[in-house]
Amino acid sequence: MTDAAPPHPTFAQALRVWTKVGLLSFGGPAGQIALMHRILVEEKRWVSEARFLHALNFCMLLPGPEAQQLAVYVGWLLHRTVGGIVAGVLFVLPGAAVVLALSVLYAGYHDVPLVQAAFVGIKAAVLAVVIEAVLRIGRRVLKNRVMVTLAALAFAAVFLFQAPFPLVVLAAAAIGFAGARFDPATFAIVAKGSTDAVRDDYGPHTRPNLPRTIMVVGVCCVLWFAPIVALAVLDTPGAYLAESIFFSKMAVVTFGGAYAVLAYVAQQAVDVFAWLTPGEMVDGLGLAETTPGPLILVLQFVGFLGAYRDPGTLSPLAGGIAGAVLTTWVTFVPCFLWILAGAPYVEALRGRVALSAALSAITAAVVGVVLNLAVWFGLHVLFGTVGETHALGMRILLPDAATLDPIAAGIAIGAAFAILRYHAPMLPTLAVCAALGLATGAVL
């Protein structure tokens, strides 16, 4: 790649590319980021390597799905606000449509024995995927004892003491900022955006502008909160108001993506709101894994089932669809707010060591949180009964060894071997595991 500025695309060219990205964005954030890098940096050369990595680093500091926000960021760089909106919507829309369709099928047919058998295989594969996520993130950031300690403390805080995920993130960020002052070499593990990205001048919209920021914040907040206020004022029966408030909170605290926040969502959606069961939560992630778009679309599945079972005056199907749409809306509108309002100021903060250190600390804490998710998944996938005991303020999960599912265990081991040893693609692995679960269910 040369140092010459890449040719600036037309809006029509960008529209075709964002449509392609939305349809092909399988494989979770790692696969989605790799796809955008190949198309935007290597093939089209619309953004430089340095600018792409700079945008990615700062998107990882934000709550919400980093891959989708990266699309919004690059779309905004290329074609201002409209470009960011189009890129972000097209990144989500195909996956959201597929997840909604699968949610409808799941609600109507998941009690069918063969469908349950297929999901045994999918759950086992998802467990392997989550384990791989722990290892992938860990290799990236756990470079010294301080980072390992942060990950261990985050795991203990969530798994043993049920600490709220937002508190874990804030504590990690504070430690990172302090560490940057006293020992920057230890904390600045995740590389900060390269300063040579400034040579890519995309226009005046990339510079901070307070009146524009106020306008963007105002419009986005109206779009975000209008449905919530309407539901509250109309005193709408059903799960809708609770879902809109809960998932709006999730939009603010989902640092680390779907894997990191899922344990917290499950804790609330399963134990507090009773919208679904732990097994159904795993099923939802399996559905999100097999579709394009960000994995955080698993929240749409949760919103569908919650409203399907508490639809108020609507039919269960209509209620479920309304809950899914509402959940998707309050989950992703904030993503546009963070980028469209904050990106110009993020651009002005390039090269700050403190931000790089905070990102490193947050990512280390995310490793511990994702490890908690792996353990939580493993217990509920492999065992039919998981109890708990309490001691010294800690909650300890205790599986019943007699309820171990040998089929799920065997498929999980095979999936882990395929993914970790041979780097098997995620979608074919999930398909094979679903087929194995279906075959064993048919035989047994």
WOVEN-V558881 format. One record per backbone hydrogen bond with DSSP energy under -0.5 kcal/mol. CO is the residue of the C=O (numbers start at 1). NH is the residue of the N-H. Records with the same first field share a line. If there is no record, write none. Layout:
CO = NH  NH
//
This chain:
10 = 14
11 = 15
12 = 16
13 = 17
14 = 18
15 = 19
16 = 20
17 = 21
18 = 22
19 = 23
20 = 24
21 = 25
24 = 26
25 = 293
27 = 31
28 = 32
29 = 33
30 = 34
31 = 35
32 = 36
33 = 37
34 = 38
35 = 39
36 = 40  41
37 = 41  42
38 = 43
39 = 44
40 = 46  47
48 = 52
49 = 53
50 = 54
51 = 55
52 = 56
53 = 57
54 = 58
55 = 59
56 = 60
58 = 61  62
59 = 62
65 = 69
66 = 70
67 = 71
68 = 72
69 = 73
70 = 74
71 = 75
72 = 76
73 = 77
74 = 78
75 = 79
76 = 80
79 = 83
80 = 84
81 = 85
82 = 86
83 = 87
84 = 88
85 = 89
86 = 90
87 = 91
88 = 92
89 = 93
90 = 94
92 = 96
93 = 97
94 = 98
95 = 99
96 = 100
97 = 101
98 = 102
99 = 103
100 = 104
101 = 105
102 = 106
103 = 107
104 = 108
105 = 109
106 = 110
109 = 112
112 = 115  116
113 = 117
114 = 118
115 = 119
116 = 120
117 = 121
118 = 122
119 = 123
120 = 124
121 = 125
122 = 126
123 = 127
124 = 128
125 = 129
126 = 130
127 = 131
128 = 132
129 = 133
130 = 134
131 = 135
132 = 136
133 = 137
134 = 138
135 = 139
136 = 140
137 = 141
138 = 142
141 = 143
144 = 148
145 = 149
146 = 150
147 = 151
148 = 152
149 = 153
150 = 154
151 = 155
152 = 156
153 = 157
154 = 158
155 = 159
156 = 160  161
157 = 163
158 = 162
160 = 395
164 = 168
165 = 169
166 = 170
167 = 171
168 = 172
169 = 173
170 = 174
171 = 175
172 = 176
173 = 177
174 = 178
175 = 179
176 = 180
177 = 181
178 = 181  182
179 = 183
183 = 186  187
184 = 188
187 = 189
189 = 191
194 = 197
195 = 198
196 = 199
197 = 200
199 = 201
200 = 202
203 = 206
204 = 207
209 = 213
210 = 214
211 = 215
212 = 216
213 = 217
214 = 218
215 = 219
216 = 220
217 = 221
218 = 222
219 = 223
220 = 224
221 = 225
222 = 226
225 = 229
226 = 230
227 = 231
228 = 232
229 = 233
230 = 234
231 = 235  236
232 = 235
239 = 243
240 = 244
241 = 245
242 = 246
243 = 247
244 = 248
245 = 249
246 = 250
247 = 251
248 = 252
249 = 252  253
250 = 254
253 = 255
254 = 64  257
256 = 260
257 = 261
258 = 262
259 = 263
261 = 265
262 = 266
263 = 267
264 = 268
265 = 269
266 = 270  271
267 = 271  272
268 = 272  273
269 = 275  276
277 = 281
278 = 282
279 = 283
280 = 284
281 = 285
282 = 286
283 = 287
284 = 288
285 = 289
286 = 290
287 = 290
288 = 291
289 = 27
294 = 297
295 = 298
296 = 299
297 = 300  301
298 = 302
299 = 303
300 = 304
301 = 305
302 = 306
303 = 307
304 = 308
305 = 309
306 = 310
310 = 239
311 = 314
315 = 319
316 = 320
317 = 321
318 = 322
319 = 323
320 = 324
321 = 325
322 = 326
323 = 327
324 = 328
325 = 329
326 = 330
327 = 331
328 = 332
329 = 333
332 = 336
333 = 336  337
334 = 338
335 = 339
336 = 340
337 = 341  342
338 = 342
339 = 343
342 = 345  346
343 = 347
344 = 348
345 = 349
346 = 349
347 = 350
349 = 352
352 = 356
353 = 357
354 = 358
355 = 359
356 = 360
357 = 361
358 = 362
359 = 363
360 = 364
361 = 365
362 = 366
363 = 367
364 = 368
365 = 369
366 = 370
367 = 371
368 = 372
369 = 373
370 = 374
371 = 375
372 = 376
373 = 377
374 = 378
375 = 379
376 = 380
377 = 381
378 = 382
379 = 383
382 = 405
385 = 400
387 = 398
389 = 396
391 = 394
394 = 391  396
395 = 397
396 = 389
398 = 387
399 = 401
400 = 403
401 = 404
403 = 384
404 = 406
405 = 409
406 = 410
407 = 411
408 = 412
409 = 413
410 = 414
411 = 415
412 = 416
413 = 417
414 = 418
415 = 419
416 = 420
417 = 421  422
418 = 422  424
419 = 423
425 = 429
426 = 430
427 = 431
428 = 432
429 = 433
430 = 434
431 = 435
432 = 436
433 = 437
434 = 438
435 = 439
436 = 440
437 = 441
438 = 442
439 = 443
440 = 444
//
